[in-house]
Amino acid sequence: MQGFITVHQAAEKWHVTPRQIQLWCKTKKILGVQKWGRDWAIPMDAVRPPIKHKNNITTAMQEITEEAKILFGDSLVKIVMFGSYARNDFTEGESDLDVALFLECKPLEVIAKRNELIDATINLDYKHNIMASYRIVSANQFEDCKDGVGLYSNILTEGVSYYERPQKTFS
């Protein structure tokens, strides 16, 4: 493979996941890429494709944060983006924007709170051409489950925090 690097080497070089490299190869976004059997060969001098939607994502997350602050007020504890956009291995036009909102609320109130947020932000999906998926989590429930595996673990390890409620100070 002289003159070429592997998917894993390209992922390290460009600071993205191997899955993102594979998607770029499959969609021919890396010039000169070749498929050898089951493996992709990326030219050593290939240029990293630009990651699109970064500005849309930032703007969408800012607008989601503002809507959530209005809707939930002091019960809003934290907002975290997680999933493929946080990992930078999203598929343009296919991936959804995963957003976890942590609220001081009872677990039974979570569904109603999620529906309120969907109603308030429905136009953001069209405005930014991004489908947002919300996970509303009771802050207490999260504290009880965060050391486990699965979704809560992913939110902690890969999540990008967009809002954290300021600590209350008492004088």
C-alpha angles and dihedrals in degrees: 000000000000110000092018137087131207128251091257093049091050090048091054093044094050098034096238133112123275087243090060090051091050091051092050090049093048092049092044094241091136111071116232096013115155133196114225108187105304095340132084120228115206120197111249091232095047117134120235111250113242116260106236129203093040091122092041090051094048092048093045091049091050091051093046089050092051092048091048092050090052094045100042104025115180093358090071107098105168144349121209131180111213139162128051097342091052090048091045092233099108124139111235111243093009109057122084126219107250113209126179118199119192115207136178095239141115115274090243091059093057097090093050091048091050091051091050090053093047090052092049096048103035093112092054089070091059096037094055099026089237127123110222122206117196129208110191111196130188104237091225092050090050092051089053094050107030096098091057129083133265128040099357091049090051092050090054098043102040103021125119112213115226100171138015122180112245114250113257114245124206123207 
